[in-house]
Amino acid sequence: MMIGGFYSGVNEKTEETLIEAAIYNQGSCRRTARRLKIATDAGTRQEKNLDPYGVGYALERAVYLLQELADAKVTSETSDYFPNPPKQTEIEFDENENNSFMICNMVGKVVNDGNINQKTQVDVSSLAKGMYFIRIKNQTKKFVVVR
C-alpha cells in the first residue's frame, strides 16, 4: 500500500488513478491548521510561499515519471483551472553594464547563454515548454515558457 486507506490506496493491482496537483491560499491553510490543531506534511508545504506556476509542471513531471517508470498510459487530457494567476515578474538590468546571462533547465543543464542589456530581449523561442532559471551576475530568477 502506498497512499490512502485500505480500499482507496494504490498498490500493484491498481489499474486507474486520478492525479491532482493544486495550490491553496497559504494564509487560509495556516489559519485553518492552527484552529483545528492539525499538522500534516501537505499542510506545511501549503503554508509556504509556493510558486503557483510550478504546479502544472509538477503534474506533468509526475505523469511523465509514471509513464517512464510504471508503464502508465494517459487516458484523458489535463484539466486546468487558474482563476487569478499572479503577474510574472520582470528582471531589471543595469543598462550601462554588459550583463552576461545563463539559462538552465530544471536539472541545471545550461540551455542558452549570452549577454543582455536593458534594450535587449532574450530569445526563448527555441526552448521547450517548461520551467527554467536565468542567472544574471549573481542573481537567479525563475521563469516559465508557455506555448
C-alpha positions in Angstrom: 0.0 0.0 0.0 1.4 3.4 -1.0 -1.1 6.1 -0.3 -4.6 6.1 1.1 -6.6 3.7 3.1 -7.0 0.0 2.5 -9.7 0.4 -0.1 -8.6 3.7 -1.7 -4.8 3.1 -1.7 -2.5 2.4 -4.6 -0.9 -1.0 -4.9 0.5 -3.3 -7.6 -3.1 -4.2 -8.7 -4.2 -0.6 -9.3 -5.4 -0.1 -12.8 -6.7 3.5 -12.7 -5.7 6.6 -10.9 -6.5 10.3 -10.9 -3.6 12.7 -10.3 -4.3 16.1 -8.9 -1.9 19.0 -8.4 -3.2 22.0 -6.6 -2.1 25.1 -4.6 -4.2 26.8 -2.0 -4.2 30.1 -0.2 -1.3 29.9 2.2 -2.8 32.2 4.8 -6.1 30.3 4.8 -4.3 27.0 5.1 -2.2 28.2 8.1 -5.2 29.7 10.0 -7.3 26.5 9.4 -4.5 24.2 10.5 -3.9 26.3 13.7 -7.6 26.5 14.5 -8.1 22.7 14.1 -4.7 21.9 15.6 -3.8 19.7 12.7 -0.3 19.5 11.3 0.5 17.5 8.2 3.3 17.4 5.6 0.9 18.7 2.9 -0.4 21.5 5.2 3.2 22.6 6.0 4.0 22.8 2.3 0.9 24.8 1.5 1.7 27.3 4.3 4.9 28.2 2.4 5.1 30.6 -0.5 4.9 28.1 -3.3 5.2 29.0 -7.0 1.7 28.8 -8.5 3.2 28.3 -11.9 5.2 25.3 -10.7 2.0 23.2 -10.0 1.3 22.4 -13.6 4.9 21.4 -14.3 4.9 19.2 -11.2 1.8 17.5 -12.5 3.4 17.0 -15.9 6.6 15.6 -14.3 4.6 13.2 -12.2 2.7 11.9 -15.2 6.0 11.6 -17.2 7.6 9.6 -14.4 4.6 7.3 -14.1 4.8 6.6 -17.8 8.5 6.0 -17.8 8.8 4.0 -14.6 5.5 2.3 -14.2 4.5 1.9 -17.9 1.4 4.1 -17.2 -0.9 5.1 -20.0 -2.6 8.6 -20.1 -6.2 8.2 -21.0 -7.5 11.7 -20.7 -6.5 15.3 -21.2 -5.3 17.6 -18.4 -7.8 20.0 -17.0 -6.5 23.3 -15.6 -8.3 26.0 -13.6 -6.2 29.0 -12.7 -8.7 31.8 -12.0 -6.4 34.7 -10.9 -2.8 34.0 -11.9 -0.3 36.4 -10.5 1.7 38.6 -12.9 5.1 37.3 -13.9 8.0 39.4 -12.6 10.3 41.3 -14.9 14.0 41.2 -14.5 15.7 44.6 -14.4 19.2 45.2 -15.7 21.7 48.0 -15.3 21.6 49.3 -18.9 25.1 50.8 -18.6 26.7 47.4 -17.9 27.1 44.4 -20.2 25.3 41.7 -18.2 26.0 38.1 -19.1 23.2 35.6 -18.6 22.9 31.8 -18.5 19.6 29.9 -18.8 19.4 26.5 -17.1 16.7 23.8 -17.2 15.2 22.2 -14.1 18.2 19.8 -13.8 20.8 22.5 -14.1 21.9 22.0 -17.7 22.8 25.2 -19.5 20.4 25.6 -22.5 21.2 29.2 -23.5 23.7 31.9 -22.6 24.9 35.3 -23.8 24.9 39.0 -23.0 22.0 41.3 -22.3 21.3 44.9 -21.6 18.2 47.0 -20.8 17.3 47.2 -24.5 17.8 43.6 -25.4 15.4 40.7 -25.1 16.4 37.1 -24.6 15.0 34.9 -27.4 13.5 31.8 -25.7 11.6 30.6 -28.8 13.8 27.6 -29.1 13.1 26.4 -25.5 10.5 23.7 -24.9 7.6 24.5 -22.7 8.6 24.2 -19.1 10.3 26.0 -16.1 13.8 27.4 -16.4 16.2 29.5 -14.3 18.1 32.5 -15.6 21.2 33.7 -13.9 22.5 37.2 -14.4 25.6 38.1 -12.5 24.9 36.7 -9.0 21.1 36.9 -9.3 19.0 33.8 -10.2 15.3 34.2 -11.3 12.8 31.5 -12.3 10.7 31.9 -15.4 8.3 29.8 -17.3 8.0 29.2 -21.1 4.3 28.7 -22.0 3.2 27.7 -25.5 
